Amino acid sequence: MSRPAGSRAGLPPLLLLLPAALGEPAAAEIHEYMIRRLLYLGTSCGVDALERLESPADQRRFKAACRDVNAYPAGIVVTCTDIADDRSCIIETPAKAFDSLELLQPREREAE
C-alpha cells in the first residue's frame, strides 16, 4: 500500500508543518540578499564581498567591497535603522567623482 507523497502515517501535509508554526515566533531580519539587491539597483558597485559590521542592537550595518572601484574605491557602507524592514536601509558612502577629463585639459595661464 503506497501513501501520498508528503504525508506521514496518514497525516495531511499541512499538519506536518504545525509543530514548526507553533515553535518560536519568526523574527524579521535584514538578509544579505536584500543589501545586495539595494546595491545592484542603486549603485554601480557590483558587489564582490559583503560583511556585517558591528552595530547597535536596533540597527544593522554592512560593508560591501565593490568589483568596480571607480566610484567606490573603499567600498560601500549601508545602514539599516529598522531590522525588520529593508526599506530603512540607506547607502552611507557617497560615490566618488573623478573628473579626469578636466585634468586632461590644458590649464589657462593666469595673467601676469
Secondary structure as the mmCIF struct_conf table of DSSP 4:
data_model
#
loop_
_struct_conf.conf_type_id
_struct_conf.id
_struct_conf.beg_label_comp_id
_struct_conf.beg_label_asym_id
_struct_conf.beg_label_seq_id
_struct_conf.end_label_comp_id
_struct_conf.end_label_asym_id
_struct_conf.end_label_seq_id
HELX_LH_PP_P HELX_LH_PP_P1 ARG A 3 PRO A 4
TURN_TY1_P TURN_TY1_P1 ALA A 5 GLY A 6
BEND BEND1 ARG A 8 ARG A 8
TURN_TY1_P TURN_TY1_P2 ALA A 9 GLY A 10
HELX_RH_AL_P HELX_RH_AL_P1 PRO A 13 LEU A 16
TURN_TY1_P TURN_TY1_P3 LEU A 17 LEU A 17
HELX_RH_AL_P HELX_RH_AL_P2 LEU A 18 LEU A 22
BEND BEND2 GLY A 23 GLU A 24
HELX_LH_PP_P HELX_LH_PP_P2 PRO A 25 ALA A 28
HELX_RH_AL_P HELX_RH_AL_P3 GLU A 32 GLY A 42
BEND BEND3 SER A 44 SER A 44
STRN STRN1 VAL A 47 LEU A 53
HELX_LH_PP_P HELX_LH_PP_P3 GLU A 54 GLU A 54
TURN_TY1_P TURN_TY1_P4 ALA A 57 ASP A 58
STRN STRN2 ARG A 60 CYS A 66
BEND BEND4 ARG A 67 ARG A 67
TURN_TY1_P TURN_TY1_P5 VAL A 69 ALA A 71
TURN_TY1_P TURN_TY1_P6 PRO A 73 ALA A 74
STRN STRN3 ILE A 76 CYS A 80
BEND BEND5 THR A 81 THR A 81
TURN_TY1_P TURN_TY1_P7 ILE A 83 ALA A 84
HELX_RH_3T_P HELX_RH_3T_P1 ASP A 86 SER A 88
STRN STRN4 CYS A 89 ILE A 91
BEND BEND6 THR A 93 THR A 93
HELX_LH_PP_P HELX_LH_PP_P4 PRO A 94 LYS A 96
HELX_RH_AL_P HELX_RH_AL_P4 SER A 100 LEU A 104
BEND BEND7 GLN A 105 GLN A 105
HELX_LH_PP_P HELX_LH_PP_P5 PRO A 106 ALA A 111
#
